[in-house]
Amino acid sequence: MIALSKEDSGHWLWFLQRLTGILLVIILVIHFGVEHFTTYSAGDAYNYERVIARLGSSWFKLLDMSFLTLAIFHGFHGLWMVGRDYIHSQGLRFTLAGALIAAAFILLVWGAVTIIPPLPIDIKGAFLR
């Protein structure tokens, strides 16, 4: 829950901010290692088909959705904390909270639609027609 006043200490949100930061670093290292340092044959390029094949795995979907969810929470909560420090009007805080929640929700849905249902689309043929 987002507190709109300074009376709420927000200790749980403070803790979650730190926890999500640590988890983001861990998932980033895993993501970067798997996506960029796995061994391929010399002529094997990293391409669209390889990304779609990886997203066919439930583990990669879980990893990417975790990364997306944690990044959105961490980033938007950080923006909220900055706004809370500088905006003292209750009306403006309420407006900021609503805008941040709406933007975070839109980005989460957009990312989930991109990650969860990777359809086997022939991208080359679709653009060449």
N, CA, C and O atoms as a GROMACS GRO file, in nm:
protein
  516
    1MET      N    1   0.084  -0.118   0.000
    1MET     CA    2   0.000   0.000   0.000
    1MET      C    3   0.089   0.124   0.000
    1MET      O    4   0.190   0.128   0.070
    2ILE      N    5   0.054   0.223  -0.076
    2ILE     CA    6   0.130   0.346  -0.083
    2ILE      C    7   0.076   0.443   0.021
    2ILE      O    8  -0.044   0.472   0.023
    3ALA      N    9   0.163   0.491   0.104
    3ALA     CA   10   0.123   0.589   0.205
    3ALA      C   11   0.134   0.729   0.146
    3ALA      O   12   0.235   0.763   0.085
    4LEU      N   13   0.031   0.807   0.164
    4LEU     CA   14   0.031   0.942   0.109
    4LEU      C   15   0.070   1.046   0.213
    4LEU      O   16   0.068   1.166   0.184
    5SER      N   17   0.105   1.004   0.332
    5SER     CA   18   0.143   1.101   0.436
    5SER      C   19   0.277   1.061   0.496
    5SER      O   20   0.322   0.948   0.478
    6LYS      N   21   0.338   1.152   0.567
    6LYS     CA   22   0.468   1.127   0.629
    6LYS      C   23   0.456   1.049   0.759
    6LYS      O   24   0.558   1.005   0.813
    7GLU      N   25   0.334   1.029   0.812
    7GLU     CA   26   0.317   0.957   0.938
    7GLU      C   27   0.350   0.809   0.924
    7GLU      O   28   0.392   0.745   1.021
    8ASP      N   29   0.331   0.753   0.806
    8ASP     CA   30   0.361   0.612   0.784
    8ASP      C   31   0.512   0.596   0.769
    8ASP      O   32   0.574   0.663   0.687
    9SER      N   33   0.569   0.507   0.848
    9SER     CA   34   0.714   0.490   0.843
    9SER      C   35   0.759   0.420   0.716
    9SER      O   36   0.869   0.446   0.668
   10GLY      N   37   0.676   0.333   0.661
   10GLY     CA   38   0.711   0.266   0.536
   10GLY      C   39   0.825   0.168   0.547
   10GLY      O   40   0.895   0.144   0.450
   11HIS      N   41   0.845   0.112   0.666
   11HIS     CA   42   0.960   0.024   0.684
   11HIS      C   43   0.953  -0.101   0.598
   11HIS      O   44   1.056  -0.151   0.555
   12TRP      N   45   0.833  -0.152   0.572
   12TRP     CA   46   0.823  -0.269   0.485
   12TRP      C   47   0.857  -0.235   0.342
   12TRP      O   48   0.922  -0.313   0.272
   13LEU      N   49   0.814  -0.119   0.296
   13LEU     CA   50   0.849  -0.078   0.160
   13LEU      C   51   0.998  -0.049   0.149
   13LEU      O   52   1.059  -0.076   0.045
   14TRP      N   53   1.058   0.006   0.254
   14TRP     CA   54   1.203   0.029   0.256
   14TRP      C   55   1.275  -0.105   0.243
   14TRP      O   56   1.371  -0.118   0.166
   15PHE      N   57   1.229  -0.205   0.319
   15PHE     CA   58   1.290  -0.338   0.314
   15PHE      C   59   1.272  -0.400   0.175
   15PHE      O   60   1.367  -0.457   0.121
   16LEU      N   61   1.152  -0.390   0.117
   16LEU     CA   62   1.128  -0.446  -0.016
   16LEU      C   63   1.212  -0.377  -0.123
   16LEU      O   64   1.255  -0.441  -0.219
   17GLN      N   65   1.236  -0.248  -0.107
   17GLN     CA   66   1.320  -0.175  -0.202
   17GLN      C   67   1.462  -0.234  -0.203
   17GLN      O   68   1.521  -0.254  -0.309
   18ARG      N   69   1.515  -0.262  -0.084
   18ARG     CA   70   1.649  -0.320  -0.074
   18ARG      C   71   1.650  -0.463  -0.124
   18ARG      O   72   1.742  -0.503  -0.196
   19LEU      N   73   1.549  -0.540  -0.087
   19LEU     CA   74   1.541  -0.680  -0.129
   19LEU      C   75   1.529  -0.691  -0.281
   19LEU      O   76   1.597  -0.773  -0.342
   20THR      N   77   1.443  -0.610  -0.342
   20THR     CA   78   1.428  -0.616  -0.488
   20THR      C   79   1.557  -0.573  -0.558
   20THR      O   80   1.589  -0.625  -0.664
   21GLY      N   81   1.630  -0.479  -0.499
   21GLY     CA   82   1.758  -0.439  -0.557
   21GLY      C   83   1.857  -0.554  -0.560
   21GLY      O   84   1.925  -0.576  -0.660
   22ILE      N   85   1.864  -0.629  -0.449
   22ILE     CA   86   1.954  -0.745  -0.442
   22ILE      C   87   1.909  -0.853  -0.541
   22ILE      O   88   1.992  -0.909  -0.613
   23LEU      N   89   1.779  -0.882  -0.544
   23LEU     CA   90   1.728  -0.983  -0.636
   23LEU      C   91   1.748  -0.944  -0.782
   23LEU      O   92   1.776  -1.029  -0.866
   24LEU      N   93   1.736  -0.815  -0.812
   24LEU     CA   94   1.759  -0.769  -0.949
   24LEU      C   95   1.902  -0.792  -0.992
   24LEU      O   96   1.927  -0.831  -1.106
   25VAL      N   97   1.997  -0.768  -0.903
   25VAL     CA   98   2.138  -0.791  -0.936
   25VAL      C   99   2.161  -0.940  -0.962
   25VAL      O  100   2.229  -0.976  -1.058
   26ILE      N  101   2.105  -1.026  -0.879
   26ILE     CA  102   2.121  -1.171  -0.896
   26ILE      C  103   2.061  -1.217  -1.028
   26ILE      O  104   2.125  -1.289  -1.104
   27ILE      N  105   1.937  -1.174  -1.056
   27ILE     CA  106   1.872  -1.215  -1.180
   27ILE      C  107   1.944  -1.156  -1.301
   27ILE      O  108   1.953  -1.221  -1.406
   28LEU      N  109   1.994  -1.034  -1.290
   28LEU     CA  110   2.069  -0.973  -1.400
   28LEU      C  111   2.193  -1.053  -1.432
   28LEU      O  112   2.224  -1.076  -1.549
   29VAL      N  113   2.266  -1.097  -1.330
   29VAL     CA  114   2.386  -1.178  -1.353
   29VAL      C  115   2.349  -1.310  -1.421
   29VAL      O  116   2.416  -1.352  -1.515
   30ILE      N  117   2.242  -1.374  -1.374
   30ILE     CA  118   2.197  -1.500  -1.437
   30ILE      C  119   2.156  -1.474  -1.581
   30ILE      O  120   2.198  -1.546  -1.672
   31HIS      N  121   2.074  -1.372  -1.602
   31HIS     CA  122   2.027  -1.338  -1.737
   31HIS      C  123   2.144  -1.307  -1.830
   31HIS      O  124   2.152  -1.360  -1.941
   32PHE      N  125   2.234  -1.223  -1.785
   32PHE     CA  126   2.347  -1.183  -1.869
   32PHE      C  127   2.436  -1.304  -1.899
   32PHE      O  128   2.480  -1.321  -2.013
   33GLY      N  129   2.461  -1.386  -1.798
   33GLY     CA  130   2.545  -1.504  -1.819
   33GLY      C  131   2.485  -1.602  -1.918
   33GLY      O  132   2.555  -1.651  -2.006
   34VAL      N  133   2.356  -1.630  -1.903
   34VAL     CA  134   2.292  -1.727  -1.991
   34VAL      C  135   2.275  -1.671  -2.131
   34VAL      O  136   2.303  -1.739  -2.230
   35GLU      N  137   2.229  -1.546  -2.140
   35GLU     CA  138   2.200  -1.488  -2.271
   35GLU      C  139   2.324  -1.450  -2.351
   35GLU      O  140   2.321  -1.450  -2.474
   36HIS      N  141   2.432  -1.417  -2.284
   36HIS     CA  142   2.547  -1.362  -2.357
   36HIS      C  143   2.674  -1.445  -2.346
   36HIS      O  144   2.769  -1.421  -2.421
   37PHE      N  145   2.678  -1.542  -2.256
   37PHE     CA  146   2.801  -1.618  -2.240
   37PHE      C  147   2.783  -1.768  -2.253
   37PHE      O  148   2.876  -1.844  -2.224
   38THR      N  149   2.666  -1.813  -2.297
   38THR     CA  150   2.652  -1.956  -2.322
   38THR      C  151   2.728  -1.989  -2.449
   38THR      O  152   2.740  -1.905  -2.538
   39THR      N  153   2.778  -2.109  -2.457
   39THR     CA  154   2.864  -2.145  -2.570
   39THR      C  155   2.780  -2.184  -2.691
   39THR      O  156   2.685  -2.262  -2.682
   40TYR      N  157   2.816  -2.128  -2.802
   40TYR     CA  158   2.755  -2.159  -2.931
   40TYR      C  159   2.869  -2.197  -3.025
   40TYR      O  160   2.986  -2.168  -2.999
   41SER      N  161   2.834  -2.262  -3.133
   41SER     CA  162   2.937  -2.292  -3.232
   41SER      C  163   2.982  -2.161  -3.298
   41SER      O  164   2.912  -2.060  -3.290
   42ALA      N  165   3.096  -2.164  -3.361
   42ALA     CA  166   3.160  -2.042  -3.412
   42ALA      C  167   3.071  -1.962  -3.506
   42ALA      O  168   3.070  -1.840  -3.499
   43GLY      N  169   2.997  -2.028  -3.593
   43GLY     CA  170   2.914  -1.955  -3.690
   43GLY      C  171   2.771  -1.934  -3.644
   43GLY      O  172   2.689  -1.883  -3.720
   44ASP      N  173   2.741  -1.973  -3.521
   44ASP     CA  174   2.604  -1.965  -3.470
   44ASP      C  175   2.576  -1.825  -3.415
   44ASP      O  176   2.635  -1.784  -3.315
   45ALA      N  177   2.487  -1.753  -3.480
   45ALA     CA  178   2.457  -1.615  -3.439
   45ALA      C  179   2.342  -1.613  -3.339
   45ALA      O  180   2.257  -1.702  -3.338
   46TYR      N  181   2.342  -1.511  -3.256
   46TYR     CA  182   2.231  -1.488  -3.163
   46TYR      C  183   2.124  -1.414  -3.241
   46TYR      O  184   2.146  -1.302  -3.287
   47ASN      N  185   2.007  -1.476  -3.257
   47ASN     CA  186   1.906  -1.419  -3.344
   47ASN      C  187   1.765  -1.438  -3.288
   47ASN      O  188   1.748  -1.490  -3.178
   48TYR      N  189   1.667  -1.395  -3.363
   48TYR     CA  190   1.527  -1.401  -3.323
   48TYR      C  191   1.484  -1.543  -3.289
   48TYR      O  192   1.417  -1.566  -3.188
   49GLU      N  193   1.521  -1.638  -3.372
   49GLU     CA  194   1.481  -1.777  -3.350
   49GLU      C  195   1.535  -1.829  -3.217
   49GLU      O  196   1.466  -1.903  -3.147
   50ARG      N  197   1.657  -1.793  -3.182
   50ARG     CA  198   1.716  -1.836  -3.056
   50ARG      C  199   1.640  -1.776  -2.936
   50ARG      O  200   1.617  -1.845  -2.836
   51VAL      N  201   1.602  -1.649  -2.947
   51VAL     CA  202   1.526  -1.585  -2.840
   51VAL      C  203   1.391  -1.655  -2.823
   51VAL      O  204   1.351  -1.683  -2.710
   52ILE      N  205   1.322  -1.682  -2.932
   52ILE     CA  206   1.191  -1.748  -2.926
   52ILE      C  207   1.206  -1.889  -2.869
   52ILE      O  208   1.122  -1.934  -2.792
   53ALA      N  209   1.312  -1.959  -2.907
   53ALA     CA  210   1.334  -2.093  -2.852
   53ALA      C  211   1.355  -2.088  -2.701
   53ALA      O  212   1.303  -2.171  -2.627
   54ARG      N  213   1.431  -1.990  -2.655
   54ARG     CA  214   1.453  -1.976  -2.510
   54ARG      C  215   1.324  -1.940  -2.439
   54ARG      O  216   1.296  -1.992  -2.332
   55LEU      N  217   1.245  -1.852  -2.498
   55LEU     CA  218   1.119  -1.814  -2.434
   55LEU      C  219   1.015  -1.925  -2.437
   55LEU      O  220   0.910  -1.914  -2.374
   56GLY      N  221   1.043  -2.032  -2.510
   56GLY     CA  222   0.956  -2.149  -2.506
   56GLY      C  223   0.971  -2.226  -2.376
   56GLY      O  224   0.886  -2.309  -2.343
   57SER      N  225   1.078  -2.200  -2.304
   57SER     CA  226   1.104  -2.267  -2.177
   57SER      C  227   1.031  -2.194  -2.064
   57SER      O  228   1.037  -2.072  -2.053
   58SER      N  229   0.964  -2.271  -1.980
   58SER     CA  230   0.895  -2.212  -1.865
   58SER      C  231   0.992  -2.145  -1.769
   58SER      O  232   0.958  -2.044  -1.707
   59TRP      N  233   1.112  -2.199  -1.757
   59TRP     CA  234   1.212  -2.141  -1.667
   59TRP      C  235   1.255  -2.002  -1.714
   59TRP      O  236   1.272  -1.912  -1.632
   60PHE      N  237   1.272  -1.984  -1.844
   60PHE     CA  238   1.310  -1.853  -1.894
   60PHE      C  239   1.195  -1.754  -1.883
   60PHE      O  240   1.217  -1.635  -1.856
   61LYS      N  241   1.072  -1.802  -1.903
   61LYS     CA  242   0.958  -1.714  -1.883
   61LYS      C  243   0.950  -1.669  -1.738
   61LYS      O  244   0.926  -1.552  -1.710
   62LEU      N  245   0.971  -1.763  -1.645
   62LEU     CA  246   0.969  -1.730  -1.503
   62LEU      C  247   1.082  -1.632  -1.469
   62LEU      O  248   1.059  -1.535  -1.396
   63LEU      N  249   1.201  -1.656  -1.521
   63LEU     CA  250   1.314  -1.566  -1.496
   63LEU      C  251   1.285  -1.426  -1.550
   63LEU      O  252   1.305  -1.326  -1.481
   64ASP      N  253   1.238  -1.418  -1.674
   64ASP     CA  254   1.210  -1.288  -1.735
   64ASP      C  255   1.093  -1.216  -1.668
   64ASP      O  256   1.098  -1.094  -1.651
   65MET      N  257   0.988  -1.289  -1.631
   65MET     CA  258   0.876  -1.225  -1.562
   65MET      C  259   0.916  -1.178  -1.423
   65MET      O  260   0.873  -1.072  -1.378
   66SER      N  261   1.000  -1.256  -1.355
   66SER     CA  262   1.051  -1.212  -1.224
   66SER      C  263   1.133  -1.086  -1.239
   66SER      O  264   1.117  -0.990  -1.163
   67PHE      N  265   1.220  -1.085  -1.338
   67PHE     CA  266   1.304  -0.968  -1.365
   67PHE      C  267   1.217  -0.845  -1.394
   67PHE      O  268   1.240  -0.738  -1.339
   68LEU      N  269   1.118  -0.863  -1.481
   68LEU     CA  270   1.029  -0.752  -1.517
   68LEU      C  271   0.952  -0.700  -1.396
   68LEU      O  272   0.947  -0.579  -1.372
   69THR      N  273   0.893  -0.792  -1.320
   69THR     CA  274   0.812  -0.752  -1.205
   69THR      C  275   0.896  -0.681  -1.100
   69THR      O  276   0.856  -0.576  -1.048
   70LEU      N  277   1.011  -0.737  -1.068
   70LEU     CA  278   1.099  -0.674  -0.968
   70LEU      C  279   1.150  -0.538  -1.016
   70LEU      O  280   1.156  -0.443  -0.938
   71ALA      N  281   1.185  -0.529  -1.144
   71ALA     CA  282   1.237  -0.402  -1.197
   71ALA      C  283   1.130  -0.294  -1.194
   71ALA      O  284   1.158  -0.179  -1.160
   72ILE      N  285   1.007  -0.330  -1.230
   72ILE     CA  286   0.899  -0.231  -1.229
   72ILE      C  287   0.870  -0.186  -1.086
   72ILE      O  288   0.857  -0.067  -1.060
   73PHE      N  289   0.860  -0.281  -0.993
   73PHE     CA  290   0.836  -0.243  -0.854
   73PHE      C  291   0.949  -0.154  -0.803
   73PHE      O  292   0.925  -0.048  -0.746
   74HIS      N  293   1.072  -0.198  -0.822
   74HIS     CA  294   1.188  -0.125  -0.771
   74HIS      C  295   1.196   0.016  -0.830
   74HIS      O  296   1.216   0.114  -0.758
   75GLY      N  297   1.180   0.025  -0.960
   75GLY     CA  298   1.191   0.154  -1.028
   75GLY      C  299   1.079   0.251  -0.992
   75GLY      O  300   1.104   0.367  -0.962
   76PHE      N  301   0.956   0.201  -0.995
   76PHE     CA  302   0.844   0.290  -0.966
   76PHE      C  303   0.833   0.324  -0.819
   76PHE      O  304   0.790   0.434  -0.784
   77HIS      N  305   0.872   0.232  -0.732
   77HIS     CA  306   0.875   0.267  -0.590
   77HIS      C  307   0.983   0.372  -0.564
   77HIS      O  308   0.963   0.463  -0.483
   78GLY      N  309   1.095   0.361  -0.632
   78GLY     CA  310   1.199   0.464  -0.620
   78GLY      C  311   1.149   0.601  -0.667
   78GLY      O  312   1.177   0.702  -0.603
   79LEU      N  313   1.076   0.603  -0.778
   79LEU     CA  314   1.018   0.729  -0.825
   79LEU      C  315   0.918   0.784  -0.724
   79LEU      O  316   0.912   0.905  -0.701
   80TRP      N  317   0.838   0.696  -0.664
   80TRP     CA  318   0.743   0.739  -0.562
   80TRP      C  319   0.815   0.801  -0.444
   80TRP      O  320   0.773   0.905  -0.393
   81MET      N  321   0.924   0.739  -0.400
   81MET     CA  322   0.998   0.792  -0.284
   81MET      C  323   1.057   0.930  -0.314
   81MET      O  324   1.057   1.018  -0.228
   82VAL      N  325   1.107   0.949  -0.435
   82VAL     CA  326   1.159   1.081  -0.472
   82VAL      C  327   1.044   1.182  -0.473
   82VAL      O  328   1.058   1.292  -0.419
   83GLY      N  329   0.931   1.145  -0.533
   83GLY     CA  330   0.816   1.235  -0.536
   83GLY      C  331   0.765   1.265  -0.396
   83GLY      O  332   0.727   1.378  -0.367
   84ARG      N  333   0.764   1.166  -0.311
   84ARG     CA  334   0.718   1.184  -0.173
   84ARG      C  335   0.809   1.280  -0.096
   84ARG      O  336   0.762   1.356  -0.011
   85ASP      N  337   0.938   1.278  -0.127
   85ASP     CA  338   1.031   1.369  -0.060
   85ASP      C  339   1.011   1.514  -0.102
   85ASP      O  340   1.032   1.606  -0.022
   86TYR      N  341   0.970   1.537  -0.227
   86TYR     CA  342   0.964   1.672  -0.279
   86TYR      C  343   0.823   1.728  -0.295
   86TYR      O  344   0.807   1.850  -0.309
   87ILE      N  345   0.721   1.643  -0.294
   87ILE     CA  346   0.584   1.690  -0.311
   87ILE      C  347   0.514   1.682  -0.176
   87ILE      O  348   0.503   1.574  -0.117
   88HIS      N  349   0.467   1.796  -0.129
   88HIS     CA  350   0.406   1.800   0.003
   88HIS      C  351   0.254   1.815  -0.001
   88HIS      O  352   0.187   1.794   0.100
   89SER      N  353   0.199   1.849  -0.116
   89SER     CA  354   0.054   1.863  -0.132
   89SER      C  355  -0.009   1.724  -0.143
   89SER      O  356   0.034   1.642  -0.223
   90GLN      N  357  -0.112   1.698  -0.060
   90GLN     CA  358  -0.181   1.570  -0.064
   90GLN      C  359  -0.242   1.542  -0.202
   90GLN      O  360  -0.238   1.429  -0.250
   91GLY      N  361  -0.296   1.644  -0.264
   91GLY     CA  362  -0.357   1.626  -0.397
   91GLY      C  363  -0.255   1.586  -0.502
   91GLY      O  364  -0.280   1.497  -0.583
   92LEU      N  365  -0.140   1.653  -0.500
   92LEU     CA  366  -0.035   1.618  -0.596
   92LEU      C  367   0.024   1.481  -0.568
   92LEU      O  368   0.058   1.408  -0.661
   93ARG      N  369   0.035   1.444  -0.441
   93ARG     CA  370   0.084   1.310  -0.407
   93ARG      C  371  -0.012   1.203  -0.458
   93ARG      O  372   0.029   1.101  -0.512
   94PHE      N  373  -0.140   1.229  -0.439
   94PHE     CA  374  -0.240   1.135  -0.486
   94PHE      C  375  -0.234   1.120  -0.638
   94PHE      O  376  -0.242   1.010  -0.690
   95THR      N  377  -0.219   1.232  -0.708
   95THR     CA  378  -0.208   1.231  -0.854
   95THR      C  379  -0.083   1.155  -0.898
   95THR      O  380  -0.089   1.074  -0.990
   96LEU      N  381   0.029   1.182  -0.832
   96LEU     CA  382   0.154   1.113  -0.865
   96LEU      C  383   0.139   0.963  -0.841
   96LEU      O  384   0.179   0.882  -0.925
   97ALA      N  385   0.082   0.925  -0.727
   97ALA     CA  386   0.064   0.783  -0.696
   97ALA      C  387  -0.021   0.715  -0.803
   97ALA      O  388   0.013   0.606  -0.849
   98GLY      N  389  -0.129   0.778  -0.843
   98GLY     CA  390  -0.215   0.722  -0.947
   98GLY      C  391  -0.144   0.708  -1.080
   98GLY      O  392  -0.157   0.607  -1.148
   99ALA      N  393  -0.069   0.811  -1.118
   99ALA     CA  394   0.004   0.807  -1.245
   99ALA      C  395   0.110   0.698  -1.243
   99ALA      O  396   0.127   0.625  -1.341
  100LEU      N  397   0.182   0.686  -1.132
  100LEU     CA  398   0.287   0.583  -1.122
  100LEU      C  399   0.227   0.443  -1.124
  100LEU      O  400   0.280   0.353  -1.190
  101ILE      N  401   0.117   0.423  -1.053
  101ILE     CA  402   0.053   0.291  -1.052
  101ILE      C  403   0.001   0.256  -1.191
  101ILE      O  404   0.018   0.143  -1.237
  102ALA      N  405  -0.060   0.352  -1.258
  102ALA     CA  406  -0.112   0.327  -1.393
  102ALA      C  407   0.001   0.294  -1.490
  102ALA      O  408  -0.008   0.199  -1.568
  103ALA      N  409   0.108   0.373  -1.486
  103ALA     CA  410   0.222   0.349  -1.577
  103ALA      C  411   0.287   0.214  -1.548
  103ALA      O  412   0.323   0.142  -1.640
  104ALA      N  413   0.304   0.181  -1.420
  104ALA     CA  414   0.365   0.052  -1.384
  104ALA      C  415   0.277  -0.064  -1.432
  104ALA      O  416   0.329  -0.163  -1.484
  105PHE      N  417   0.147  -0.052  -1.415
  105PHE     CA  418   0.055  -0.157  -1.459
  105PHE      C  419   0.061  -0.175  -1.610
  105PHE      O  420   0.067  -0.288  -1.660
  106ILE      N  421   0.060  -0.064  -1.684
  106ILE     CA  422   0.067  -0.071  -1.830
  106ILE      C  423   0.196  -0.138  -1.874
  106ILE      O  424   0.194  -0.225  -1.962
  107LEU      N  425   0.309  -0.100  -1.815
  107LEU     CA  426   0.437  -0.161  -1.853
  107LEU      C  427   0.444  -0.308  -1.814
  107LEU      O  428   0.501  -0.389  -1.887
  108LEU      N  429   0.385  -0.344  -1.701
  108LEU     CA  430   0.385  -0.484  -1.659
  108LEU      C  431   0.302  -0.569  -1.756
  108LEU      O  432   0.346  -0.678  -1.795
  109VAL      N  433   0.185  -0.521  -1.795
  109VAL     CA  434   0.101  -0.595  -1.889
  109VAL      C  435   0.170  -0.604  -2.025
  109VAL      O  436   0.171  -0.710  -2.087
  110TRP      N  437   0.227  -0.494  -2.071
  110TRP     CA  438   0.296  -0.491  -2.200
  110TRP      C  439   0.413  -0.590  -2.199
  110TRP      O  440   0.431  -0.666  -2.295
  111GLY      N  441   0.491  -0.592  -2.093
  111GLY     CA  442   0.601  -0.686  -2.082
  111GLY      C  443   0.554  -0.830  -2.073
  111GLY      O  444   0.614  -0.918  -2.135
  112ALA      N  445   0.447  -0.854  -1.997
  112ALA     CA  446   0.395  -0.990  -1.982
  112ALA      C  447   0.344  -1.043  -2.115
  112ALA      O  448   0.364  -1.160  -2.148
  113VAL      N  449   0.278  -0.959  -2.191
  113VAL     CA  450   0.228  -1.001  -2.323
  113VAL      C  451   0.345  -1.034  -2.415
  113VAL      O  452   0.334  -1.122  -2.500
  114THR      N  453   0.455  -0.965  -2.397
  114THR     CA  454   0.573  -0.992  -2.478
  114THR      C  455   0.642  -1.121  -2.434
  114THR      O  456   0.689  -1.198  -2.519
  115ILE      N  457   0.649  -1.147  -2.305
  115ILE     CA  458   0.724  -1.262  -2.253
  115ILE      C  459   0.643  -1.391  -2.257
  115ILE      O  460   0.694  -1.494  -2.301
  116ILE      N  461   0.520  -1.388  -2.212
  116ILE     CA  462   0.446  -1.513  -2.189
  116ILE      C  463   0.406  -1.586  -2.318
  116ILE      O  464   0.437  -1.704  -2.331
  117PRO      N  465   0.338  -1.522  -2.412
  117PRO     CA  466   0.298  -1.602  -2.529
  117PRO      C  467   0.384  -1.582  -2.652
  117PRO      O  468   0.338  -1.520  -2.748
  118PRO      N  469   0.508  -1.632  -2.654
  118PRO     CA  470   0.586  -1.615  -2.776
  118PRO      C  471   0.532  -1.706  -2.886
  118PRO      O  472   0.544  -1.828  -2.879
  119LEU      N  473   0.474  -1.646  -2.985
  119LEU     CA  474   0.416  -1.722  -3.094
  119LEU      C  475   0.524  -1.752  -3.198
  119LEU      O  476   0.609  -1.666  -3.224
  120PRO      N  477   0.523  -1.870  -3.256
  120PRO     CA  478   0.622  -1.901  -3.360
  120PRO      C  479   0.589  -1.828  -3.489
  120PRO      O  480   0.524  -1.882  -3.578
  121ILE      N  481   0.635  -1.704  -3.497
  121ILE     CA  482   0.605  -1.619  -3.612
  121ILE      C  483   0.726  -1.617  -3.706
  121ILE      O  484   0.839  -1.603  -3.662
  122ASP      N  485   0.700  -1.633  -3.833
  122ASP     CA  486   0.807  -1.622  -3.932
  122ASP      C  487   0.828  -1.475  -3.959
  122ASP      O  488   0.766  -1.419  -4.049
  123ILE      N  489   0.915  -1.412  -3.884
  123ILE     CA  490   0.934  -1.268  -3.891
  123ILE      C  491   0.989  -1.224  -4.026
  123ILE      O  492   0.955  -1.116  -4.076
  124LYS      N  493   1.074  -1.304  -4.085
  124LYS     CA  494   1.133  -1.268  -4.214
  124LYS      C  495   1.026  -1.267  -4.323
  124LYS      O  496   1.018  -1.175  -4.404
  125GLY      N  497   0.943  -1.371  -4.323
  125GLY     CA  498   0.838  -1.379  -4.423
  125GLY      C  499   0.733  -1.272  -4.405
  125GLY      O  500   0.678  -1.223  -4.504
  126ALA      N  501   0.703  -1.235  -4.281
  126ALA     CA  502   0.600  -1.135  -4.254
  126ALA      C  503   0.639  -0.998  -4.307
  126ALA      O  504   0.554  -0.923  -4.354
  127PHE      N  505   0.767  -0.965  -4.299
  127PHE     CA  506   0.811  -0.834  -4.346
  127PHE      C  507   0.843  -0.833  -4.495
  127PHE      O  508   0.848  -0.726  -4.555
  128LEU      N  509   0.865  -0.947  -4.553
  128LEU     CA  510   0.903  -0.950  -4.694
  128LEU      C  511   0.783  -0.952  -4.788
  128LEU      O  512   0.799  -0.931  -4.908
  129ARG      N  513   0.666  -0.978  -4.736
  129ARG     CA  514   0.548  -0.987  -4.823
  129ARG      C  515   0.499  -0.855  -4.866
  129ARG      O  516   0.400  -0.846  -4.939
   0.00000   0.00000   0.00000
